[in-house]
Amino acid sequence: MTDPTSFTLTRTLEAPRALVWRAWTDPALTARWWHPSGVEVEPGSVAIDLREGGQYAYTMTVDGQRWPTAGTYLEIREPELLRFTWRGPEDADEISPRITVALEELGAERTRMVFTLERRVPAEAGEDEDVRDGWRSALDEVLVPLLGELAPREPLV
């Protein structure tokens, strides 16, 4: 076991802040990227009650294994901040990692996203690296291409 840790991933995204917000809060979009590369979200498994105290849930699948995931929204300031717990359905919110997603508008078509995961209890050996790598993959290999597909572009002249 190791001491509780946290990590931060900062990305400059080529998408308007409103679209990045939707990617975090619209079940149809979260179902397309709330997973690392090579993993899928089970169709129909995403449920989001987007209010402080509301719950979200989804199930990831890989090689026939199911990984239910859930949490509680702690703070919502549209379109700039989401804070929520991240856990398995059997885990308590009080000890689950907290995630903060801060979105800063960088002009009309760019957004700085600061993602922070704060662990509140010790992790098993190697678990922190796995979690960090999973979120890096989800952000870089799945979310970024999704935003590229959805973001408005200048018309070709």
Secondary structure, DSSP 4 states (H G I P E B T S, - for coil): -----EEEEEEEESS-HHHHHHHHH-HHHHHHHSS-TT-EEPTT--EE--STT-EEEEEEEETTEEEEEEEEEEEEETTTEEEEE-B-TTS-GGGS-EEEEEEEE-SSS-EEEEEEEE--SPPPTTHHHHHHHHHHHIIIIIIHHHHHHHS--PPP-
